[in-house]
Amino acid sequence: MGRRWQKASKAFLASQSLCEECLKRGRYAKATVVDHIVPHRGDPKLFWDRSNWQALCKRCHDQKTGREDRNPTYRYGRES
């Protein structure tokens, strides 16, 4: 994903400069990470789906990722 992801995430953060989770709590924090709302777990379609992206500060991203990594959800094949 490398260079393509760097370019896409940088552009996304330029348009979404505040952490979305902090804003929900009435705080203002600079967003520094593009988070995948639904973890992509290697699925390229989900990885590149911009509607699955949100701008977060590092603290909120680390907390969210920690919660998700404790109880990962995997999807196999197509869901009907």
Secondary structure as UniProt FT lines:
FT   HELIX           2..15
FT   HELIX           20..24
FT   TURN            25..26
FT   STRAND          33..36
FT   TURN            41..42
FT   HELIX           44..48
FT   HELIX           50..52
FT   STRAND          53..56
FT   HELIX           58..70
//
